[in-house]
Amino acid sequence: MEYVMIALKLIVGLSILNVWLVRTKKSTAWRGGDANDIKEEFKNYGLPIWFMYAVGTAKVILAILLIASIYYPQVEAIAAFGIAFLMLGAVSMHIKISDPLKKSLPAFTFLVLSLVIGLV
């Protein structure tokens, strides 16, 4: 079970880092509305640009903490539940703008995986 938890932490943490550090300016099938990058996505949600930077900073920090929790288990709960909270917000934004269910699938998946990490 320990290896499964390590794998989940790496999947969630590295995926979030990929979205927020590597793919910020790239179009994906998961972006909200018809957005081509993260700035457009937050604009589609009706959120200010400063909020995008706040969410991005929080997600990157929490993703790093989640990966670090492999060696420092005392940060696991804060990282996992913090990511779950932010992913709940992401799912709610997709619902707010009436995105197809498919677009919220990654956020929902990471919400569930983060809860598994935090609760198991």
Disulfide bonds with the S-S distance in Angstrom:
none
